[in-house]
């Protein structure tokens, strides 16, 4: 799962011409590396691959602010939304 998320993040950075190397605990959203459209793309990616709707994140985007947090968020919620 982490490799899929890392690949998505790297593709998003490349699309935005960002050459910064990102570690698994580096902030994506709160640091403004991801803009609002990137966040929407990430939410839709999570929904498309793992079935977790974007509305589940509406209150607290910090839960998906790093690659590790995204993986943890998906792991904690995927069973709830796929049953």
Steps between C-alpha positions, in 0.01 A plus 500: 500500500777744590661459158172590325464811714865597450459460123187720504683768702805490273284525186314797649826675585638433152179634341546819705870529407604453862840333527516484879572153637218395734548267796216297646450743790531826306192723499317524169192705583587718798831595334311596180695255284157371395257771394122466535463322165770251597314431823179435307689269263643314800156463657355371174793261461438363850132459420565335164757251627386439858132602502536768769288804404648852508235614748665277763795743498312828484565592863870427531737490203795469738410128515636468144781754518790256452549174314508312832183671620324418173594133535387495866173675413423250225593203720272624777202575273505265203311220674226737612431621146546174309251291697 
